[in-house]
Each structure stands twice: as C-alpha cells, then as structure tokens.
C-alpha cells in the first residue's frame, strides 16, 4: 500500500528513500549519481531545507545521511530533531574530521547508527545504507504492529463493555425483583429470609439465571484479560481444537430458559484453530447470541441453531478450508442489511440494545488471523454464518481428522 493511495494516511511502512543533507551542491549531485543505481536518493542543501522536506515527505524517508559541518545548524542538531519527530528514520552522520567531540555529540544527541568519514568509501557506505534501510523498515513494522495491537485492544474493550452490559443488567433485574419481594411482615424467624413468589420455583429460577449470566460476564472479562496479556506475545497461545471451543460456548453461554435445547452441533470434522481462544470465544458467543435473538424475535415452530465443523470453500475455485458454521432457522436478514453487516455497524435491534458492532468485530478478528467470514440469508429465512480459517501446520503426532 503506497502513501499515494487516495483517502489513506501516509505510513512509515512506505519509507524507502535515502535523504542526503550537505551544503555542497557538487557533493549532492555526486552522491545521487553514485548511489542512485541501488537507492532512491533525495537531497537537501541544508538543515532548514531538510526539515521542510521531512515535514512534507517524512513518511518516504527511511535513512537520513547528513554532513556535520554546515552553516547555521549542524548535522547533529538535524539528527536530534529527526530522532524526535521521525523515529522510524535511520540516522547516519558524515564528517570530514572524525574527532572525539563530534562522535560523542552524534551518539548522545542524534543517536546515530554510524559515522562515515569523508571522502566516502563506496563499499563501506553502501553497506551502511543497506543496514540502515533494513533497520528503518524493521522499526516501521514494529511500530505498525504495536499500533494494530493497541487498536485491537481498544476495539475489543469497547465490544466487551457492550456485551457484558446485557448479562449484568439481567442479573441486576433479578436481584432487584427479589429485593422488592422480600417480606418483613410474615413473622419469619430472623435467620430466615422470606421472598414472595408468583409461581413455585420462581426464586430458584431467578437465582440460577443470575448465576449463569454472572458466570458468562466473568468469562467475557477473563477473555479480554487474556487478550491483553497475550497482545505482545503472538506465539504464546497453545493450539486449540475447534470442537473444544464450540463445547466451551455450549457449556458457558447463559441461555434463556428452554433455549439450550435449540442448539445442536456436529463436531466430527474437527481441526486446529490458528488464533487464540479468547478472541475466537467472543466471536462464537456473538454469533450464537445473534442467532438466539433472531429466533426470539420471530420464533418458528421448532427453533434451531446448529454449529457445524466441516471443510468448505469461501468462493468457487478456491481450495477447501476448515470452517465453523452457525446456522439458524430464524426470519433471515434483509438484503440491504446483509450487504453492510460485516463492513459497518448496522442493527435492526437498536431498541433492545443492539449496537451493530458484533459482526464487524467478528470480521476484524477473522481478518487478523488470515481468515474470512461469510453471512448468507435466503428469501425463505434462515441465516448461515461461516468462519473460514487459513490452513495451519498440524502437529506431526496428531491423528488426521
């Protein structure tokens, strides 16, 4: 992706050029001619011109190579400014007099990677430029990775806050109902709490439902905490089987009364997942929740949600991939909504607390691990959400599934 792409902010990942700063015009021309066969060379005739160029095209500059002795500000001052304002840029200093004071200032103020003596030795200079260019690209990649991880954490936290609100609100509602039904005037012994019931077993059912939802909220929080812990350790997670993930959702999801029987699963085509359990757990929970909400809104005669593990292709002609499908026989999704679901927040359940972020979040999680998500819904109702996972190298000791 280049910095010229319309609508995109320039990125230091685009950096590729060498900027030479020298107040001698002939030195600039000679350097561009000598090294232009291998590098993209930009030149500036002094510190002020270099700072202007960096302000406009700093995202293109990977290496700053500057003379030390120039009118006005010297090269070390330029390197110090570049270090502060353009941290991805590798910094090299050229000096005709390799004295100790210049070297110390360059290292202490400009944090240079190398000091080159005039006249430049071509072999040494080329090697220094190659090394500096590689270092700049590595810093840019590291910076972009950190920014992506931070964005993922912020997005996951926002999504989690919304998802936790619903079960906690339900818990609060049950506890409020029991508090309001607490009876003080029935002559109960001090050690006995009396709570009125409208039907037998109602209080126990509320307590059990509140417990399920509080456990589910805790599982979501634990998932986010694990995401935060693993954010900078991409290889820290153990391999996870798809069947284990599905079973965890079935065991931990806080179903409304009678809803658990709506779910069925086929886990015969098991496979190893490429991502961490925490984010994938949130994805599957989100898809199950969406299916259940659709069935509650317009229940068919026999509501069904089916979780299926199989092999499938996201498009004709593409190779087979491992896939988890979440299938329901609800009312389906209108075509105009379906087209937008995984690309922007859109919901048909805003009145009941829907934010429209669920499938956008799922899409981003799948994209981050090299997978894709597909949502299909026909005119006769029913919805199929498919999570396609990239192939990974199975452990040689594992039996094929």
C-alpha positions in Angstrom: 0.0 0.0 0.0 1.6 3.3 -1.0 1.3 6.7 0.5 -0.3 7.9 -2.7 -3.4 5.8 -2.2 -6.4 8.2 -2.0 -8.0 8.5 1.4 -5.2 6.8 3.3 -2.9 8.4 5.8 0.8 8.1 4.8 2.6 5.4 6.8 6.2 5.0 7.7 5.8 1.5 6.2 6.1 3.3 2.8 9.6 4.6 3.8 12.2 3.7 1.1 14.3 6.8 0.3 17.8 7.9 1.4 18.0 11.7 2.2 21.4 13.2 1.9 21.9 16.7 3.5 25.0 18.6 2.5 25.7 22.3 1.8 27.9 21.5 -1.2 25.9 21.1 -4.4 28.5 19.0 -6.1 28.5 16.6 -3.2 24.8 16.2 -3.5 25.0 15.6 -7.3 27.9 13.1 -6.9 26.1 11.1 -4.2 22.8 10.9 -6.2 24.7 9.7 -9.3 26.9 7.3 -7.4 24.2 5.6 -5.3 21.1 6.2 -7.3 21.5 2.9 -9.1 20.6 1.0 -5.9 18.7 3.5 -3.7 16.1 6.2 -4.1 18.0 9.3 -3.3 16.6 12.7 -2.1 18.9 15.6 -1.4 18.7 18.8 0.7 21.2 21.7 0.7 21.0 22.4 4.4 19.2 21.8 7.7 16.2 24.1 7.0 15.6 22.5 3.6 15.9 19.0 5.1 13.4 19.8 7.8 10.9 21.2 5.2 11.4 18.0 3.1 10.9 15.8 6.2 7.7 17.7 7.1 6.2 17.0 3.7 7.7 13.6 2.8 9.0 12.2 6.0 7.0 9.0 5.5 9.1 8.3 2.4 12.4 8.8 4.1 14.0 5.7 5.6 17.6 6.9 6.1 18.9 10.4 6.9 22.6 10.8 6.0 23.8 14.3 6.9 27.1 16.2 6.8 28.2 17.5 10.2 29.7 20.9 9.3 27.1 23.2 7.6 26.2 26.9 8.0 23.7 27.6 10.7 22.6 24.4 12.4 25.0 21.5 12.2 24.2 17.9 11.2 23.9 16.7 14.8 21.1 19.2 15.5 19.3 17.9 12.4 19.7 14.3 13.6 18.4 15.2 17.0 15.3 16.7 15.5 14.7 13.8 13.2 15.1 11.3 16.1 12.3 13.1 17.9 9.9 13.8 15.0 10.6 10.9 12.7 11.6 7.9 14.9 11.4 5.4 12.1 14.3 7.1 10.2 17.8 5.6 10.5 20.3 8.4 11.2 23.9 8.5 9.8 26.5 11.2 10.1 29.2 12.2 7.6 32.2 14.2 8.9 35.4 15.3 7.4 37.1 15.4 10.8 36.4 12.3 12.8 37.2 13.9 16.2 36.0 12.6 19.5 33.7 15.5 20.4 31.8 15.2 17.1 31.4 11.5 17.6 30.2 11.8 21.1 27.7 14.6 20.2 26.4 12.5 17.3 25.8 9.4 19.5 24.4 11.3 22.6 22.2 13.8 20.8 21.4 12.3 17.5 21.6 8.6 18.4 23.3 7.8 15.1 23.7 4.3 13.7 27.0 5.0 12.0 29.5 7.8 11.4 31.1 7.9 8.0 34.3 9.8 7.1 34.7 12.0 4.0 35.7 11.1 1.4 33.1 8.3 1.4 34.3 4.8 0.8 31.8 3.3 -1.7 31.8 -0.2 -0.2 31.5 0.9 3.4 28.8 3.5 2.5 26.7 1.0 0.5 26.8 -1.5 3.4 25.9 1.2 5.9 23.0 2.4 3.8 21.7 -1.2 3.3 21.9 -1.8 7.1 20.2 1.5 7.9 17.5 0.9 5.4 16.8 -2.6 6.9 16.7 -1.2 10.4 14.3 1.6 9.4 11.9 -0.9 7.8 12.1 -3.1 10.9 11.2 -0.2 13.2 8.3 0.8 10.9 7.0 -2.7 11.0 7.3 -2.9 14.8 5.5 0.5 15.2 2.7 -0.6 12.9 2.3 -3.9 14.8 2.1 -2.1 18.1 -0.5 0.3 16.7 -2.6 -2.6 15.4 -2.4 -4.4 18.7 -3.4 -1.3 20.6 -6.3 -0.7 18.2 -7.4 -4.3 18.6 -7.3 -4.0 22.4 -9.4 -0.7 22.3 -11.9 -2.2 19.9 -12.2 -5.5 21.9 -12.6 -3.5 25.2 -15.4 -1.4 23.6 -17.1 -4.5 22.3 -16.7 -6.3 25.6 -18.2 -3.4 27.6 -21.3 -3.7 25.4 -21.5 -7.5 25.7 -21.0 -7.5 29.4 -23.7 -4.9 30.0 -26.6 -7.2 28.9 -26.0 -10.1 31.3 -25.1 -7.8 34.2 -28.3 -5.8 33.6 -30.2 -9.1 33.7 -28.5 -10.0 37.0 -29.4 -6.6 38.4 -33.0 -7.1 37.3 -33.3 -10.4 39.1 -31.7 -9.1 42.3 -34.0 -6.1 42.2 -37.0 -8.3 41.8 -36.0 -10.4 44.8 -35.3 -7.4 46.9 -38.7 -5.9 46.1 -40.4 -9.2 47.0 -38.6 -9.6 50.3 -41.2 -9.8 53.0 -40.7 -8.5 56.6 -44.2 -8.9 57.9 -44.8 -12.6 57.8 -43.4 -13.4 61.2 -40.3 -15.1 59.7 -37.5 -16.0 62.1 -34.5 -13.6 61.9 -32.3 -16.2 60.4 -34.8 -16.9 57.6 -35.3 -14.7 54.5 -38.8 -14.7 53.1 -39.3 -13.7 49.4 -42.6 -13.9 47.7 -43.1 -16.0 44.6 -45.7 -15.6 41.9 -45.3 -19.3 41.0 -43.5 -22.2 42.6 -39.7 -22.3 41.9 -39.6 -18.8 40.6 -37.0 -17.5 43.1 -34.7 -20.5 42.4 -35.0 -20.0 38.7 -34.1 -16.3 39.0 -31.0 -17.2 41.2 -29.9 -19.8 38.7 -30.4 -17.5 35.7 -28.5 -14.7 37.5 -25.7 -17.1 38.3 -25.4 -18.2 34.7 -25.2 -14.6 33.5 -22.7 -13.6 36.1 -20.5 -16.6 35.1 -20.8 -15.6 31.5 -19.9 -12.0 32.1 -16.9 -13.2 34.1 -15.8 -15.5 31.2 -16.0 -12.4 28.8 -13.9 -10.4 31.2 -11.4 -13.2 31.5 -11.2 -13.5 27.7 -10.3 -9.8 27.4 -7.7 -10.0 30.2 -6.1 -12.9 28.3 -6.2 -10.9 25.1 -4.4 -8.0 26.9 -1.8 -10.4 28.4 -1.1 -12.0 25.0 -1.2 -8.8 23.0 2.6 -8.7 22.7 3.2 -12.4 22.6 1.7 -13.6 19.4 3.1 -17.1 19.8 2.2 -17.6 23.4 -1.1 -19.5 23.0 -1.4 -23.2 22.9 -3.1 -24.9 20.0 -6.9 -25.1 20.3 -9.3 -27.6 18.7 -12.4 -26.2 17.2 -14.5 -28.8 19.0 -13.2 -27.6 22.4 -14.1 -24.0 21.5 -17.6 -24.9 20.5 -18.1 -27.1 23.6 -16.9 -24.2 25.8 -19.5 -21.9 24.3 -22.2 -24.5 24.8 -21.2 -25.1 28.4 -20.8 -21.4 29.4 -23.3 -19.4 27.3 -26.2 -18.1 29.6 -29.2 -19.4 27.6 -32.6 -18.2 28.5 -35.0 -20.8 29.9 -35.6 -23.6 27.3 -33.1 -22.1 24.7 -30.4 -24.6 25.3 -32.4 -27.4 23.6 -32.5 -25.3 20.4 -28.8 -25.9 19.9 -27.2 -28.8 18.1 -23.8 -29.5 16.8 -21.7 -31.7 14.5 -18.1 -31.7 15.6 -16.9 -34.7 13.5 -14.7 -32.7 11.2 -12.5 -31.3 13.9 -9.4 -29.1 13.3 -6.8 -27.0 15.0 -7.6 -23.3 15.1 -4.9 -20.7 14.2 -6.0 -18.0 16.7 -6.2 -17.5 20.4 -9.1 -18.9 22.4 -10.1 -15.6 23.9 -11.0 -13.7 20.7 -12.5 -16.7 19.0 -14.6 -17.4 22.1 -16.0 -13.9 21.8 -16.7 -14.5 18.1 -18.6 -17.7 18.6 -20.6 -16.3 21.5 -21.5 -13.3 19.4 -22.8 -15.5 16.6 -24.8 -17.7 18.9 -26.3 -14.6 20.6 -27.3 -13.1 17.3 -29.0 -16.4 16.2 -30.9 -16.7 19.5 -32.1 -13.1 19.4 -33.3 -13.6 15.8 -35.2 -16.7 16.9 -36.7 -14.9 19.9 -37.9 -12.0 17.7 -39.8 -14.3 15.3 -39.8 -17.9 16.6 -40.5 -20.7 14.1 -42.4 -23.8 15.1 -39.2 -25.6 16.1 -36.3 -23.1 16.7 -32.9 -24.5 15.8 -29.3 -23.3 16.0 -26.7 -25.7 14.5 -23.0 -25.4 15.0 -21.1 -27.3 12.3 -17.4 -28.1 11.7 -16.6 -29.0 8.1 -14.5 -28.3 5.1 -15.7 -25.7 2.6 -14.6 -23.1 0.1 -15.3 -19.4 0.5 -15.7 -19.0 -3.2 -15.9 -21.2 -6.3 -12.4 -22.3 -7.5 -10.7 -21.7 -4.2 -9.2 -24.6 -2.2 -11.1 -26.1 0.7 -10.6 -24.6 4.2 -11.7 -25.6 7.7 -14.9 -23.8 8.6 -17.2 -23.3 11.6 -20.8 -22.6 10.6 -23.5 -21.2 12.8 -26.9 -22.0 11.2 -30.3 -20.8 12.4 -33.8 -21.2 11.0 -34.9 -17.7 12.1 -36.5 -15.0 9.9 -33.3 -14.2 8.0 -31.7 -10.9 7.1 -33.0 -8.3 4.7 -30.7 -8.0 1.6 -30.0 -4.3 2.2 -28.8 -5.1 5.8 -26.9 -8.2 4.7 -24.7 -6.2 2.3 -23.5 -4.0 5.1 -23.2 -6.3 8.1 -19.5 -7.1 8.2 -18.4 -3.7 7.0 -20.1 -1.1 9.2 -22.2 -1.0 12.4 -25.8 -1.8 11.4 -28.5 -3.3 13.5 -32.2 -4.0 13.3 -32.4 -4.4 17.1 -31.4 -1.0 18.4 -34.5 -0.8 20.6 -33.3 -3.9 22.5 -29.7 -2.7 22.9 -28.2 -3.9 19.6 -25.1 -1.8 18.6 -24.4 -3.4 15.2 -20.7 -3.9 16.2 -20.9 -7.7 16.6 -20.3 -8.9 13.1 -17.8 -6.0 12.4 -15.8 -7.2 15.4 -16.0 -10.8 14.2 -14.9 -9.8 10.7 -11.8 -8.0 12.2 -10.9 -10.9 14.4 -11.1 -13.3 11.4 -9.1 -11.0 9.2 -6.4 -10.6 11.8 -5.7 -14.3 11.7 -5.9 -14.6 7.9 -9.4 -15.9 7.7 -12.7 -14.7 6.4 -16.4 -14.5 7.4 -19.3 -15.0 5.2 -23.0 -14.3 6.0 -25.8 -15.8 3.9 -29.5 -15.5 4.3 -32.1 -16.5 1.7 -35.6 -15.1 0.9 -37.2 -18.1 2.8 -35.5 -17.2 6.1 -32.7 -18.7 8.0 -29.1 -17.5 8.3 -25.7 -19.2 7.9 -22.6 -17.5 9.2 -19.4 -19.2 8.1 -15.9 -18.7 9.6 -13.2 -19.8 7.2 -9.8 -20.4 8.7 -6.5 -20.4 7.0 -4.6 -23.8 6.9 -2.0 -24.3 9.6 0.7 -26.9 10.0 -0.8 -29.7 12.2 1.5 -31.3 14.8 3.1 -34.4 13.2 1.9 -36.6 16.1 -1.7 -35.6 15.7 -4.0 -38.1 14.1 -5.8 -36.7 11.0 -9.4 -35.7 11.4 
